[in-house]
């Protein structure tokens, strides 16, 4: 049997979501004739601004990504996905682009986003404005999906097929910390390393690369910066926290590859990119 093409892999994932209302349309030529195995998931992949790809969520899953990012605004009681207010579209809700298709995939794949992959896929939800109000509405809207979500209740963490992590507007933190039961976790910063009951509240540490490091992939990585990077990762991992840097170089070329190699060597958990195919090719070539 011929190996499925990338186009067919994306279409197959959309078909697995079961309904045309929540999946990108596939032509007759794209519809798979048999149930495909799908791409092998890549644990270090984070799709930055995932919703800007032609098929939000599905393009990332078609490349094996295990973390995707959705920016949201609270507009008239709805959570709309967009980077800027000018791009808001009432049809592009968090439920339609992410929560509904994820639930359909988890149902189709017997409790996992990827069939046979029993690790959570991260949904990083970046609140762009009105942090506290947007989070409270988000909390309400996550409840119908709680059976597939990782969550926290009275001091205990339950791992599900999808782990929502809340980023962006820092005003969301206060209402989250006050909850005894929640269906999401918080995206910390470097100041949060080893704090807030380790991974029970802050399982992820995200930081702007350029605020901590001067090296952008050209020439040798300064030894002091390499040690700083490895110290950050080691401290995070000691407290069951994962690490992601944004604002890393993302144009294809030797600088980006050099920086990605250093991130791998330091055991950084997520490599941040808009280039789905580029990161997939890099990680598969490096056996990760």
DRENVEXZA-642056 format. One line per 8 residues: number of its first residue (from 1); for each residue x negated, y negated, z negated of N, C-alpha, C. Coordinates in pm, whole numbers. Each point is the difference from the previous one (the first is absolute). Layout:
% DRENVEXZA-642056
NUM> X/Y/Z/X/Y/Z/X/Y/Z  ...
% end
This chain:
% DRENVEXZA-642056
1> -85/120/0/85/-120/0/-88/-124/0  35/-100/81/-79/-123/6/12/-76/-131  -108/-64/-35/2/-81/-122/92/-119/21  88/-35/-99/91/-114/17/-77/-129/20  49/-86/89/-62/-130/20/36/-91/-116  -75/-112/-13/30/-97/-105/142/-53/18  40/-22/124/134/-52/25/105/100/-48  -21/129/28/95/99/-46/1/14/-151
9> -117/-17/-63/-6/11/-145/85/-107/-67  -9/-123/51/82/-108/-55/148/26/24  34/46/120/140/29/30/52/114/-86  -85/99/-27/41/112/-83/31/-44/-142  -83/-89/-53/28/-51/-134/131/-78/-3  25/-76/105/126/-73/8/117/97/7  -14/107/77/107/98/12/25/67/-134  -106/23/-77/16/64/-130/80/-88/-95
17> -1/-130/21/78/-89/-85/149/13/25  34/71/105/134/53/22/102/-94/61  -11/-127/-13/109/-77/56/-51/-122/72  63/-29/115/-48/-107/87/7/-135/-67  86/-16/-97/15/-130/-66/-123/-38/-80  -81/99/-38/-115/-32/-83/-131/43/63  2/43/127/-122/45/64/-17/-68/133  -125/-23/47/-21/-57/131/53/93/108
25> 54/-58/106/57/81/106/-110/78/71  33/124/43/-92/82/76/63/36/133  -76/-6/107/50/41/129/7/151/6  67/54/102/11/144/14/-138/64/11  -93/-71/67/-135/55/16/-75/6/-131  38/-87/-96/-70/-5/-127/53/99/-102  124/50/20/59/86/-102/-70/135/-2  -50/42/-115/-73/126/-5/93/119/17
33> -48/102/67/80/120/19/-6/93/-119  -104/-9/-81/-14/85/-118/-44/-86/-116  19/52/-119/-35/-75/-120/-153/-10/-10  -57/-119/11/-146/-13/-4/-52/-1/-143  -126/33/-14/-62/-5/-132/-21/-144/-45  -15/-92/96/-26/-139/-33/-146/-23/-27  -40/-125/-17/-141/-32/-24/-42/42/-141  -127/28/-17/-52/28/-134/-10/-131/-76
41> 64/-10/-116/-5/-126/-75/-142/-36/-42  -27/-130/2/-130/-54/-36/17/-82/-128  -62/45/-107/31/-54/-132/-52/-141/-23  -95/-51/81/-58/-132/-26/60/-110/89  109/25/63/51/-92/102/108/-93/-57  -15/-130/26/102/-97/-39/33/-89/120  126/3/41/47/-79/114/40/-139/-47  -91/-94/15/25/-139/-38/105/-60/93
49> 96/-75/-56/107/-60/82/59/102/97  34/114/-54/47/112/82/119/-36/88  88/-85/-50/124/-35/69/-24/-76/131  -122/-44/26/-28/-71/124/-33/93/116  -9/130/-26/-20/96/109/131/24/73  -4/51/123/123/20/77/103/86/-72  -44/105/-70/91/88/-74/-46/1/-146  49/-93/-82/-41/-3/-140/15/137/-65
57> -91/34/-86/-11/127/-70/-40/114/93  73/20/110/-23/117/84/-133/-6/74  -43/-117/44/-131/-8/63/-109/38/-101  12/-48/-122/-99/32/-103/1/150/-31  118/58/-16/7/143/-28/-53/81/118  22/-48/120/-52/68/117/-151/5/6  -65/-90/-74/-146/-1/-9/-50/59/-131  90/60/-78/-40/66/-123/-17/-90/-120
65> 55/-121/4/-19/-94/-111/81/43/-124  -57/-25/-115/65/37/-126/32/-121/-88  -17/-120/54/41/-122/-70/40/-103/104  115/-64/-21/48/-102/93/45/-121/-80  -9/-116/63/29/-127/-68/117/-71/65  96/-41/-82/115/-75/49/14/-128/-81  -2/-115/66/24/-129/-65/149/-27/-5  50/-50/-111/144/-23/-11/32/-139/-53
73> 119/-48/42/60/-123/-52/141/35/-48  43/-63/-107/138/11/-47/80/-110/68  96/41/85/81/-95/76/146/40/-12  79/-83/-67/144/25/-16/27/141/-51  -78/42/-98/22/129/-62/-59/118/74  -63/-24/114/-62/109/76/-152/-14/-5  -68/113/13/-146/1/4/-43/18/144  -46/-110/61/-37/0/141/-151/11/14
81> -43/75/102/-141/28/21/-56/-94/106  -100/-80/-38/-66/-92/93/-122/-58/-69  -93/-51/80/-118/-65/-57/27/-146/-33  77/-67/86/29/-143/-17/150/-23/7  51/-103/-67/144/-28/4/54/-18/142  -81/-52/91/46/-20/137/31/131/71  -54/110/-51/19/130/65/113/81/-60  74/-56/-95/105/76/-67/110/39/97
89> 44/126/-11/105/55/86/93/81/-90  130/-34/-5/92/72/-90/3/150/23  -37/46/119/3/143/28/-121/73/-57  -107/-74/-34/-125/64/-43/-6/2/-153  81/84/-59/4/13/-145/-100/107/-45  -37/-6/-127/-90/100/-55/63/139/8  129/8/-23/67/130/9/-8/57/141  32/-80/99/8/51/137/-138/38/54
97> -102/-82/-28/-132/25/57/-79/104/-78  24/12/-131/-86/86/-82/76/99/-87  87/-45/-85/58/90/-100/89/107/63  85/-37/95/86/100/62/-79/102/83  -92/-44/86/-75/103/74/-90/85/-88  -56/-57/-105/-80/82/-92/88/105/-67  118/-39/-43/88/98/-63/38/111/97  25/-35/127/34/101/99/-117/96/24
105> -121/-55/4/-118/85/18/-20/93/-119  14/-54/-121/-18/81/-120/103/113/-3  120/-29/42/104/104/5/-35/105/104  -41/-45/119/-32/93/109/-122/85/-31  -94/-55/-79/-125/68/-28/-4/62/-140  119/24/-56/12/75/-126/-78/-64/-114  17/-132/-12/-55/-70/-115/-131/-72/23  -44/-12/127/-125/-69/30/18/-86/124
113> -76/-108/9/4/-83/120/-60/77/118  -116/60/-22/-62/88/99/26/144/-42  47/80/93/27/140/-34/-126/67/-54  12/60/-119/-111/72/-59/-101/-87/-73  19/-132/-1/-94/-91/-66/64/-45/-131  -41/60/-109/67/-23/-128/-73/-104/-84  -21/-115/61/-55/-117/-67/87/-119/39  16/-98/-89/87/-112/35/-59/-88/110
121> 88/-53/82/-35/-107/93/30/-132/-70  -92/-92/8/15/-129/-69/75/-100/88  100/-64/-59/70/-110/66/-32/-127/-78  -92/-79/54/-41/-125/-64/98/-109/43  75/-53/-94/104/-100/29/-51/-134/-50  -29/-88/94/-59/-132/-31/112/-103/-5  30/-48/-119/105/-101/-18/-60/-136/34  55/-66/102/-59/-124/50/45/-124/-77
129> 115/6/-66/52/-118/-72/103/47/-102  32/-89/-94/105/28/-100/-27/131/-73  -122/15/-53/-47/127/-50/92/72/-97  43/-67/-107/83/68/-100/136/38/57  66/-94/68/132/29/57/-8/107/108  -102/-9/83/-15/99/107/-26/138/-59  -81/6/-104/-26/131/-60/127/60/-62  77/-81/-71/121/52/-62/98/54/104
137> 10/-68/115/84/52/107/-62/127/59  -131/0/15/-67/120/51/22/118/-93  -12/-23/-129/23/108/-97/140/59/17  97/-87/19/137/48/19/13/84/127  -70/-43/105/12/70/129/-83/127/7  -99/13/-87/-77/124/-2/75/114/-69  93/-33/-87/65/104/-81/67/109/84  70/-30/109/60/110/76/-101/96/63
145> -127/-41/5/-105/83/61/-87/68/-105  40/-8/-127/-90/39/-108/-40/147/7  78/85/62/-36/143/4/-128/23/80  -32/-89/94/-124/19/77/-115/-85/-52  27/-88/-96/-99/-98/-44/-76/45/-124  -127/-35/-6/-72/7/-127/61/-104/-93  -6/26/-130/59/-96/-92/-57/13/-140  46/-89/-84/-45/-8/-139/123/-6/-90
153> 1/82/-105/112/-3/-95/-52/31/-139  14/-97/-90/-29/17/-142/-138/63/-24  -99/-58/67/-138/40/-23/-52/113/86  83/54/87/-43/112/84/14/-36/147  -96/48/80/-1/-24/145/44/127/71  92/-15/94/41/111/85/-47/-28/142  -65/97/63/-51/-17/136/101/53/101  35/-86/97/92/38/105/-68/-2/135
161> 80/12/105/-54/2/136/-48/-137/45  59/-107/-57/-34/-138/37/-25/-79/-128  -112/-72/-4/-32/-84/-116/7/-147/40  106/-73/-41/4/-144/25/-96/-73/-94  -77/-91/56/-90/-85/-79/28/-144/38  22/-84/-100/44/-137/23/-118/-95/-3  -15/-77/107/-109/-95/14/58/-138/30  -89/-94/28/46/-133/40/24/-92/-117
169> 115/-67/0/35/-101/-100/-15/57/-141  -90/-58/-79/-34/57/-130/110/-18/-104  102/-79/32/110/-16/-94/81/127/-16  -22/98/86/70/128/-14/-50/80/-119  -117/-34/-50/-61/83/-105/82/2/-128  46/-116/-45/69/-7/-129/124/90/-5  92/-7/96/115/91/-9/-37/146/14  -105/31/73/-43/139/12/-53/52/-133
177> -84/-79/-66/-58/44/-127/105/17/-109  111/-72/12/105/8/-101/86/125/14  -10/71/109/87/115/26/-50/127/-67  93/73/-58/-31/133/-50/16/107/109  78/-32/100/20/89/115/-16/-83/126  -85/45/91/-16/-70/128/-39/100/107  20/-43/124/-24/86/116/-111/-56/87  -90/-76/-61/-111/-60/72/-113/-28/-98
185> -115/-30/55/-120/-29/-78/-56/-134/48  -105/-46/-66/-50/-135/24/-139/4/63  -23/-89/95/-128/-11/69/-86/-101/-76  -104/49/-69/-83/-87/-81/-112/-67/78  -74/-84/-70/-117/-66/55/-122/43/-84  -117/-50/34/-119/46/-68/6/-25/-151  70/-102/-42/16/-26/-143/78/110/-71  71/83/77/84/105/-57/-71/135/-4
193> -126/5/35/-74/126/-6/5/56/-142  50/123/-12/0/67/-129/99/-55/-101  102/-74/46/98/-58/-93/139/55/31  96/-44/-79/142/29/21/28/150/9  -42/72/-104/28/143/-11/-44/75/125  -117/-37/49/-60/61/119/102/8/113  15/118/60/84/11/118/149/-1/-27  43/-3/-125/144/3/-27/70/-127/44
201> -71/-111/2/59/-125/49/-76/-52/122  -133/8/-4/-83/-53/108/-85/113/57  53/78/94/-78/109/59/-92/-46/112  18/-124/46/-75/-51/114/-64/-134/-35  -126/-15/36/-71/-127/-12/-32/-49/141  52/-116/37/-25/-59/132/-74/-131/-17  -91/-28/94/-78/-123/-11/-43/-47/138  -14/-132/12/-52/-62/123/-151/27/7
209> -43/73/102/-141/36/13/-90/-123/-4  38/-106/68/-88/-117/15/-16/-78/-129  86/24/-99/-15/-69/-128/-101/67/-92  -39/123/34/-95/72/-84/-130/34/72  4/-1/133/-115/45/78/-26/-96/115  -127/-21/28/-37/-85/113/-23/82/128  -31/128/-16/-36/85/114/124/35/81  -10/-20/133/111/30/90/-40/102/106
217> -100/81/-31/-35/110/87/-122/-20/87  -51/-122/9/-117/-27/83/-126/11/-86  -99/75/51/-123/17/-76/21/95/-117  -100/13/-86/11/92/-113/94/-54/-108  64/92/-69/87/-32/-112/-91/-34/-120  8/-121/-54/-87/-34/-114/17/99/-116  -110/41/-56/5/100/-107/88/-44/-117  -9/-127/-37/80/-47/-113/150/10/30
225> 38/-28/125/141/9/36/45/146/9  -90/88/48/35/143/3/24/51/-141  -84/-38/-92/18/44/-139/127/-59/-60  30/-124/32/123/-62/-49/122/76/51  0/33/128/112/75/59/17/134/-71  -108/71/-17/10/133/-60/40/-8/-147  -40/-107/-67/41/-19/-138/151/-25/-10  54/-81/91/144/-25/2/78/129/19
233> -43/79/97/71/125/30/-10/97/-116  -119/14/-57/-17/93/-112/85/-39/-119  6/-129/-29/81/-45/-114/149/25/26  44/-27/122/140/25/34/33/148/-13  -83/84/58/28/144/-2/-3/57/-141  -82/-56/-85/-5/46/-139/132/-24/-72  80/-94/52/130/-33/-61/117/38/91  -25/94/92/104/53/90/62/-111/85
241> -83/-90/46/44/-106/90/-70/14/135  73/-31/107/-56/5/134/-41/-140/43  -84/-9/103/-58/-128/42/26/-24/148  39/-125/30/18/-45/139/-54/-143/12  -71/-28/108/-42/-137/30/70/-46/127  52/-125/-4/48/-59/123/-101/-105/47  23/-57/118/-89/-99/62/-136/59/34  -4/129/27/-122/61/54/2/-19/152
249> -117/1/66/-3/-17/145/86/106/68  80/-41/100/90/96/62/-8/-2/152  -99/-66/57/-23/6/144/-92/117/29  37/81/99/-82/117/35/-142/-43/32  -96/73/-54/-140/-32/25/-89/55/-109  -131/-16/12/-93/58/-96/13/-56/-141  40/-129/-13/13/-56/-134/113/67/-78  114/16/67/112/65/-67/-36/144/-38
257> -63/72/90/-35/139/-29/-101/9/-113  -96/-93/-4/-98/1/-108/68/-24/-134  94/-93/-4/69/-28/-125/87/118/-41  71/59/97/81/117/-32/-86/113/-55  -119/19/56/-88/106/-51/-38/-25/-146  -26/-125/-33/-34/-32/-140/120/21/-92  119/-33/47/120/23/-81/19/149/-25  -21/82/102/10/144/-19/-105/49/-98
265> -122/-46/15/-108/45/-87/25/-37/-146  69/-112/-21/32/-45/-136/127/65/-55  68/81/82/124/69/-39/117/-96/-21  3/-109/78/116/-89/-1/121/79/51  116/-18/-63/114/86/25/75/-31/128  11/-129/34/75/-38/121/-83/-95/84  -10/29/129/-59/-91/97/113/-75/67  -7/-131/-4/108/-90/41/-19/-36/148
273> 103/20/82/-16/-33/142/133/-29/67  -9/-76/111/112/-14/94/-19/93/120  -120/57/14/-35/85/114/19/146/-38  122/50/18/33/135/-43/-87/104/71  -8/-11/131/-77/99/76/-148/-7/-34  -51/-122/-21/-142/-15/-29/-39/63/-132  79/-21/-105/-34/59/-129/20/151/3  105/45/67/18/145/10/-120/66/66
281> -44/-56/113/-113/58/72/-126/0/-86  -22/-110/-73/-117/-10/-87/3/108/-108  112/14/-68/7/94/-111/-5/145/47  62/29/112/-6/138/49/-142/32/45  -71/-98/55/-139/23/41/-92/19/-119  38/-59/-115/-83/9/-120/50/107/-96  93/81/45/44/115/-78/75/-35/-126  71/-110/-2/72/-42/-120/151/8/22
% end
